[in-house]
Amino acid sequence: MREHALTIAIPERWGEGIVYIDKGENLDIDVRLESVHEGILVSGTVETEYVGECSRCLQPIAESVEVEFQELFEYPGDETPDFVLQDDHVDLETLVRDAIVLSLPFHPVCRPDCPGLDPVTGDVLTESSGVAQDPIDPRWAALRELTETEPASDAGLSREEN
């Protein structure tokens, strides 16, 4: 068994969504390599920082991310495993990149209660109003009338009396 602590700068941008790991960002990797009957069991953690925009208010965000990984690098044989030992070496790039990119949030937010943008003005809202906004498109106004409740004076009348 061997343990290593590595700090590596990534050669290219990782991630294609609204958040990503920027080129040159450092990865702090703690890895443990164990010899097993089938090959080498690799387990460890990787820590780095992602950057991007809040999906609600479009403000820049930067957050740290820490991911655990574990994979078996098998000796070459008849079957085609996911990860193969190559000349008694393991290539961690694909394993680490996949672990990090898959852990990035799909809808990142700057804070859990981020109210987002005002639908009319496009300005950043400072706090959630909790009140439903009027429809922007007047064509939807007719549908809104269907959901409004009738006055209490008509509540006692039967269907025939209305």
Secondary structure as the mmCIF struct_conf table of DSSP 4:
data_model
#
loop_
_struct_conf.conf_type_id
_struct_conf.id
_struct_conf.beg_label_comp_id
_struct_conf.beg_label_asym_id
_struct_conf.beg_label_seq_id
_struct_conf.end_label_comp_id
_struct_conf.end_label_asym_id
_struct_conf.end_label_seq_id
STRN STRN1 ARG A 2 ALA A 9
BEND BEND1 PRO A 11 GLU A 12
STRN STRN2 TRP A 14 TRP A 14
BEND BEND2 GLY A 17 ILE A 18
STRN STRN3 VAL A 19 TYR A 20
STRN STRN4 ILE A 21 ILE A 21
HELX_LH_PP_P HELX_LH_PP_P1 ASP A 22 ASP A 22
TURN_TY1_P TURN_TY1_P1 LYS A 23 GLY A 24
STRN STRN5 ASN A 26 SER A 35
BEND BEND3 HIS A 37 GLU A 38
STRN STRN6 GLY A 39 GLU A 53
TURN_TY1_P TURN_TY1_P2 SER A 55 CYS A 57
STRN STRN7 PRO A 60 GLU A 74
HELX_LH_PP_P HELX_LH_PP_P2 TYR A 75 PRO A 76
BEND BEND4 ASP A 78 GLU A 79
BEND BEND5 ASP A 82 PHE A 83
STRN STRN8 VAL A 84 VAL A 84
STRN STRN9 GLN A 86 GLN A 86
TURN_TY1_P TURN_TY1_P3 ASP A 87 ASP A 88
STRN STRN10 HIS A 89 HIS A 89
HELX_RH_AL_P HELX_RH_AL_P1 GLU A 93 SER A 103
BEND BEND6 LEU A 104 LEU A 104
BEND BEND7 PHE A 106 HIS A 107
BEND BEND8 CYS A 110 ARG A 111
TURN_TY1_P TURN_TY1_P4 PRO A 112 ASP A 113
STRN STRN11 LEU A 117 LEU A 117
TURN_TY1_P TURN_TY1_P5 PRO A 119 THR A 121
HELX_LH_PP_P HELX_LH_PP_P3 ASP A 123 ASP A 123
STRN STRN12 VAL A 124 VAL A 124
HELX_LH_PP_P HELX_LH_PP_P4 LEU A 125 LEU A 125
BEND BEND9 THR A 126 GLU A 127
BEND BEND10 VAL A 131 VAL A 131
HELX_LH_PP_P HELX_LH_PP_P5 ALA A 132 PRO A 135
BEND BEND11 ILE A 136 ASP A 137
HELX_RH_3T_P HELX_RH_3T_P1 PRO A 138 TRP A 140
HELX_RH_AL_P HELX_RH_AL_P2 ALA A 141 THR A 147
BEND BEND12 GLU A 148 GLU A 148
HELX_LH_PP_P HELX_LH_PP_P6 THR A 149 PRO A 151
HELX_RH_3T_P HELX_RH_3T_P2 ALA A 152 ASP A 154
TURN_TY1_P TURN_TY1_P6 ALA A 155 GLY A 156
BEND BEND13 LEU A 157 LEU A 157
TURN_TY1_P TURN_TY1_P7 ARG A 159 GLU A 161
#
